[in-house]
């Protein structure tokens, strides 16, 4: 809806309504709204007229017409309560006296009816009044029940509103605390990132001051060694060097043994064959040893 107003206030959990300046601010907003809203004389022309014709009586219609035509209200006629004699010019006329007599008879009948009503009131007025009071008391009791039910409904609505606002307030406070925690963590992370950027920048500047990179500069740093200390790296480097020297010495030894086996042709040919990894040399050495023993 275009002109719908969304009320986002939570009076059961909001605070600060009694603070200084809050009431003055609200009144200033109301005055500003009143200044901006300038109703015209016929500001209800866009609304349809209410259908009041089913409730209008002929007397009301005549009275509305009199008010619309701005005519004065007719005064109450007291003529029927008067007993005037015939006019002086008609004292000798029978018809004039007949009208006067009929008027007096009507007045007399009216007085008789009033006397009868008074007598009836004296006889039955008390009981009628009691009956009226009983009916009125029953109507009052029914109205009281309706009022109590209405108050109960209002209290239930207020309780539901309070419960809903209380739950909403707890959720809002929890979300607010969570938001503050996240903002604090983000601030700490940003601070740490700034510090790390400063350290990285300082390290780069330090490397630039050391000059070009040499062969020794290619040695692993604590960042590249994943936490290993320099002594462990040195020991690993020495171990790799010894293994390389041992392999070289074994290779050279195998070469010398091979030469001895070929030159001497003695029983050490098996060892030379094992060093060389050649099985055929071992077989030839055994055959040469058997020939030499037979010759002796």
Secondary structure as UniProt FT lines:
FT   TURN            2..3
FT   TURN            11..13
FT   TURN            17..18
FT   TURN            20..21
FT   HELIX           22..36
FT   TURN            41..46
FT   HELIX           53..55
FT   HELIX           58..68
FT   TURN            69..70
FT   HELIX           79..81
FT   HELIX           88..90
FT   TURN            91..92
FT   HELIX           94..210
FT   HELIX           216..218
FT   TURN            222..227
FT   HELIX           230..264
FT   TURN            267..268
FT   HELIX           269..276
FT   HELIX           279..295
//
